[in-house]
Amino acid sequence: MLEKGTPIIMTKGYKGERGMILDTVNSDYEFYILKLDNGIQIVAGPSAFETAVEEERQ
């Protein structure tokens, strides 16, 4: 499981959009609540994004 606050870059759906992990979902599956830099909050699995290095975010 990834930590809250981990910066991410979407690879599916909102491809290229940056954001961060807000929380996890209480589920048997690995889902995360993400807040994207465009203001949208979504639930996605780890195949929909990759982690980003904080220094890359601008």
Secondary structure, DSSP 8 states (H G I E B T S, - for coil): ---TT-EEEESSSSTT-EEEEEEE-SSSS--EEEEETTS-EEEE-GGGEEE--GGG--
